[in-house]
Amino acid sequence: NNTLAKGTKKTYVKAIRHLKNFLAKKKAEHLFVRDVTPTLAGAFKDYLLCAKEDGETKGMTEPSALGNVKRLRTIFDRAIVDGLIEKNPFKTIKLKNRSPKRPRLTISQIKALQNLDLAKYPRLVAYRDLFLFSCYTGLAWEDAHNLTYSDLIAVGKTDLKVYLCREKTDVLTEVVLVSKAKELIEKYKKEPENQILGRVLPQRSNQKCNNNLKILSNLIEVPFDLKTHI
């Protein structure tokens, strides 16, 4: 469905993958859609919440598990419309939808990250800058990562504004940039990568960003792992 955001499509793919893994564990990969019962849907919920047998993979939080269940509800609602089933087995699943509180950085921790000497770790600079830009603007990682020069609008003689629709929610957002954010834009303006792609910031994957943010959190001695959503 081309009306769905790229990120939303990924969540559907993930939900289907979790269901496939669950069915494989149950040796029920060849189950018909009509044979998926509320009992099986309940067992799938438990599968999402419980730690895996490898001892390393933690169970999901209830809000995360609910996200997967919601996607499958939507798919099975379509199956009802198409006459494949009469009832949606995932309708009976109840989970909390309130996410646990995420840790927040203090101003002093932000300053420590800004002032961190990365002369010995030059590859970490781009990851720090991506993260700081999100902190300065309030933009989600996806929106900051995909920011183009056409999303920037001059306001008066000195101010610069970001004007875009959020990737996930499609909500129109206007943000007047603080000086630190403008400095980062200037920093990468002449980089060949940015000129070729037309992107404002360095292009790094979310996974690599999170991996390198863990290193940065250790360097500034933050008592939790930094991630792009913090």
C-alpha positions in Angstrom: 0.0 0.0 0.0 1.8 3.1 -1.2 -0.1 5.4 1.2 1.8 3.8 4.1 5.0 5.3 5.3 8.2 3.2 4.7 8.6 2.8 8.5 5.0 1.5 8.8 5.6 -1.1 6.1 8.7 -2.3 8.1 6.5 -2.8 11.2 4.1 -5.1 9.2 7.1 -7.1 7.9 8.4 -7.5 11.4 5.1 -8.6 12.8 4.8 -11.3 10.0 8.3 -12.4 10.7 7.6 -12.8 14.4 4.5 -14.8 13.6 6.4 -17.1 11.2 9.1 -17.7 13.9 6.4 -18.5 16.4 4.6 -20.9 14.1 7.9 -22.6 13.2 8.6 -23.2 16.9 5.1 -24.7 17.2 5.7 -26.8 14.1 2.6 -25.2 12.6 4.0 -23.3 9.6 1.4 -24.8 7.3 -1.6 -23.8 9.4 -4.6 -22.4 7.4 -5.7 -18.8 8.3 -9.1 -20.2 9.4 -7.4 -22.5 11.9 -5.7 -19.6 13.8 -7.7 -19.6 17.1 -7.8 -17.1 20.0 -5.9 -19.6 22.0 -3.1 -19.7 19.4 -3.1 -15.9 19.3 -2.8 -15.8 23.1 0.2 -18.2 22.9 1.8 -15.8 20.3 1.4 -12.9 22.7 3.2 -15.0 25.4 5.9 -15.9 22.9 6.5 -12.1 22.3 6.7 -11.3 26.0 8.9 -14.1 27.1 12.7 -14.3 26.9 13.9 -16.7 24.2 15.6 -20.0 24.9 19.0 -18.7 23.8 19.1 -16.8 27.1 20.3 -13.7 25.3 17.1 -12.4 23.6 14.8 -10.6 26.1 11.1 -10.6 25.8 9.3 -7.6 24.5 7.6 -4.9 26.6 3.8 -5.0 26.4 3.6 -1.8 24.2 6.1 -3.4 21.8 4.2 -6.7 21.7 0.9 -4.7 21.2 2.4 -3.1 18.1 2.9 -6.5 16.5 -0.5 -7.7 17.6 -2.1 -4.6 16.1 -0.5 -5.2 12.7 -1.8 -8.8 12.7 -5.3 -7.6 13.8 -5.3 -5.4 10.7 -4.3 -8.3 8.4 -6.9 -10.6 9.9 -9.6 -7.9 9.6 -8.8 -7.9 5.9 -9.2 -11.7 5.9 -12.7 -11.2 7.3 -13.6 -8.7 4.6 -12.3 -11.2 2.0 -14.5 -14.0 3.4 -11.6 -16.2 4.6 -12.6 -16.2 8.3 -15.6 -15.1 10.4 -13.8 -13.8 13.6 -10.5 -12.1 14.2 -8.5 -14.3 16.7 -6.3 -11.3 17.7 -9.3 -9.2 18.8 -9.2 -10.8 22.3 -5.6 -10.0 23.0 -5.2 -7.3 25.7 -1.9 -5.5 26.4 -0.8 -2.3 27.9 -0.1 0.5 25.4 1.8 2.9 27.7 5.6 2.7 27.0 8.0 2.7 30.0 9.6 6.0 30.7 12.7 6.6 28.6 15.9 8.0 30.2 16.6 11.7 29.4 19.9 13.5 29.0 20.6 16.5 31.2 22.0 19.7 29.7 25.4 19.0 31.3 25.4 15.6 29.6 24.6 17.2 26.2 27.4 19.7 26.8 29.8 16.8 27.7 28.9 15.1 24.3 29.3 18.4 22.4 32.8 19.0 24.0 34.0 15.4 23.8 37.4 15.2 22.2 37.1 12.6 19.4 40.5 13.1 17.8 41.3 9.4 18.5 37.9 8.3 17.3 37.2 10.4 14.1 34.6 7.9 12.8 32.4 8.7 15.8 32.0 12.4 14.9 29.3 11.9 12.3 27.2 9.7 14.7 27.6 12.3 17.4 26.5 15.1 15.0 23.4 13.2 13.8 22.4 12.6 17.4 23.0 16.1 18.5 21.1 17.5 15.6 18.0 15.6 16.8 18.5 16.9 20.3 18.8 20.5 19.0 15.7 20.3 16.8 13.4 17.7 18.4 13.3 15.8 15.0 13.1 12.0 15.0 16.2 10.2 13.7 14.4 9.3 10.5 13.4 12.9 9.8 16.8 14.3 10.6 18.6 11.6 8.6 16.4 12.3 5.5 16.5 16.1 5.8 17.2 17.8 2.4 18.2 21.4 1.6 14.7 21.9 0.1 13.3 21.3 3.7 15.2 24.4 4.9 13.7 27.9 4.6 15.4 31.2 5.3 13.6 33.4 7.7 14.8 37.0 7.7 18.5 37.6 7.3 19.9 35.2 9.8 17.3 32.6 10.8 16.8 29.2 9.2 13.7 27.0 9.6 13.0 23.3 8.9 9.6 22.9 7.2 8.6 19.2 6.6 6.1 16.5 7.1 7.1 13.9 9.7 8.0 10.5 8.2 6.0 8.5 10.7 3.0 10.7 11.4 2.8 12.8 8.2 2.3 15.8 10.6 3.6 19.2 9.2 6.4 20.5 11.4 8.1 23.9 11.5 11.2 24.3 13.6 13.3 27.5 13.8 16.9 26.2 14.1 19.1 27.1 17.1 22.7 28.2 16.3 24.2 24.8 17.1 22.0 23.1 14.6 22.9 25.7 11.9 26.6 25.1 12.6 26.1 21.3 11.9 24.4 22.1 8.6 27.3 24.4 7.6 29.8 21.8 8.7 28.5 19.2 6.1 27.4 21.6 3.4 30.6 21.1 1.3 31.0 17.4 1.9 30.9 15.5 -1.5 28.5 12.9 0.0 26.0 15.6 1.0 26.3 17.5 -2.2 25.7 14.4 -4.3 22.7 13.1 -2.3 21.3 16.5 -1.5 21.1 15.5 2.2 21.8 17.9 5.0 23.5 15.4 7.3 25.8 12.4 7.0 24.1 9.2 5.9 24.4 6.4 8.4 22.0 3.5 9.1 20.0 3.5 12.3 21.6 0.3 13.5 25.1 1.6 13.1 24.1 4.8 14.7 22.8 3.0 17.8 25.9 0.8 18.0 28.2 3.8 17.9 26.0 5.8 20.3 26.7 3.1 22.9 30.4 3.8 22.6 29.7 7.6 23.0 27.6 7.0 26.1 30.6 5.1 27.6 33.0 7.9 26.7 30.9 10.6 28.5 29.9 8.1 31.3 26.2 8.3 30.9 24.5 5.6 33.1 22.5 4.2 30.2 23.0 3.4 26.5 22.3 6.3 24.1 20.0 5.5 21.3 18.5 7.5 18.5 15.1 7.7 20.2 16.4 9.2 23.4 
